[in-house]
Amino acid sequence: MVRIALFNPELKKSNKINLWQNNIKDDYIHPPLGLIALATSCIKAGHEAYVYDLAIEKNPQEKFEIALKEFQPDVVGLTAYTSNEAIALNYAKRCRELGIPVIIGGYAATFDWKTMLQSPGVNAVICGEGEVPLISLLKSWELGEDLENIPGLHLRGEITYTPAVRIENLDDLPKMNFNLIDMRPYVMKEAIGLVTSRGCPYNCYFCSCQKMWTRRVTRKSLENILSEIDNIVHSFNYEGKMITFFDDTFTLDRNRILSFCDELKKRNYKIFWKVMTRVDRVDPELLRIMFEAGCRHVAFGIDATTDEDLCRLNKGFSVEQAKRAVDYANRKGLVTEGYFIIGFPWQTREDLFNTVETIREFGVTIPKLSCLTPYPGTHFAEKLKDYGMRIPLEDHSRFDGLLPVIETDNFTLYDQAEAMLAFVDSYLLTNVRESFDASKETGEDLHTNEIEEITFSEIAKDDPFDELIKKGLIPQVSPFTAFREVEGGTLAYEYRVGSFALFNQSMVEIIKECYVNDKFDDLLLTLRQKFNFVNYNDLIEAFKLLRDFGFLVEE
């Protein structure tokens, strides 16, 4: 038997401000499902395992030390993304000081395994799906067997690498054991998620998914999925709450989703759920049935705002298809989220701002904008020089999508930063200002969108809206520095990320009653069923906003 502790390292720090230092925004917190799956397989194989999510800890390094002391692992497993690989490797070095062997896996390890093995603390790197190689490695270590021929395993020395293999049937894996991690933070934040499939058949040029999964999709059976949902509902008293499905393209198989929705309705689960998918894999009937089965939030990877850009990204759909899909979802009562990207190598500075201006035309409830990032394993990373892209600051901690990392002869890091700010000012911040102004004048339709990446110190300086923030009348979450002055002239800005409730005057009477009687849970279910509230914390903030703007008076 081997005792293995599996750690999900925190994200980067910027200017000594930890993104997770204050309250944790719901978009950024969810259980590390990959590590839980690995731990579950370890338990089935007769080992002891536990998962620690350092990404949600206020003091992650301290938590790491405490976990090592209390659990006393024989082996430590780490997962790494490109933006936090340096942090993961620092933990590996600490384990070496303590004499604990380290295995590292994840996207960063799969595509940059040589760098991982150059770190003195890393003993083994697992590429691709981890369950089979991890169990084989632990068994070989325990029995002193030869480590040759374990698929997907890189070791120091002259060991011949055996390519990773896909798990053909995900039902062969044991069902997720959520007792192998402290689930309380995720239950409180309604951040529990599931993965029902692995892989994506598409080949978008900014995504490494096709290299990770070889463009072949494997799926869990409906019975398996429903069993896991049943476990979540009953283990965590999760009725009336939100589950996120982290499949790359949830609606890829239309008939499968129709059957899934039918089974959900038959079992009468009082849960709500959100998904990520493509605009060309939905239709009005499917979206209607999904809504009836509890879906309340659909995120679309739209990524570009012109047909030419979509074609050059190898997206495989048109602007018209994207707008039509969003409209379908909006009409069915779903919250729509749209992901967009700026900074394609063929774009000019003018194109960056044109993208910002045209995002509004797609009509998504929650727009998200990021900078093109050439993650290892992507087409853009492999063709970096061919596209004339340069990375002036060779710092992988910047590879988070928010920070611009590439420049070309046509635009700079600074240009992308300015475009991001224009997006905030012209779309998000303007909407919220207008909503608050209108609500103060009429008392009607207080309706604000989620705000992302707001630079209060720059664009809201001396603004009355900013005064509301300073006085605490508008919720704020996790200040952190997004753009910092560095050698090379990168622009520095402070972001704040806030989440705002979507509500209107027709809800006020219902809210008043529950506000006075402090019946949050009863109200949440009612509002979700009637008005499509998405998030428990949105409800709390809705109370605060209604109170602070005089719509609620305690009796």
Buried (B, 14 or more C-beta within 10 A) or exposed (E): EBBBBBBBBBBBBBEEEBBBBBBBBBBBBBBBBBBBBBBBBBBBBEBBBBBBBBBBBEBBBEBBEEBBEEBEBBBBBBBBBBBBBBBBBBBBEBBBEEEBBBBBBBBBBBBBBEBBBEBEBBBBBBBBBBBBBBBBBBBBBBEEEEBEEBBBBBBEEEBEBBEBEBBEEBBEBBBBBBEBBBBEBBBEBBBBBBBBBBBBBBBBBBBBBBBBBBEEBBBBEBEBBBBBBEBBBEEBEBEBBBBBBBBBBBBBBEEBBBEBBBBBEEEEBEBBBBBBBBBBBBEBEBBBBBBBBBBBBBBBBBBBBBBEBBEBBBBEBBBEBBBBBBBBBBEBBBBBBBBBBBBBBEBEBEBBBBBBEBBBEBBBBBBBBBBBBBBBBBBBBEBBEEBBBEBBBEBBBBBBBBBBBBBBEBBBBBBBBBBBBBBBBBBBBEBBBEBBEBBEEEEEEBBBBBBBBBBBBBBBEEEEBBEBBEEEBBBBBBBBBBBBEBEEEBBBBBBBBBBBBBBEBEBBEBBBEBBEEEEEBEBBBBBBBEBBBBBBBBBBBBBBBBBBBEBBEEE
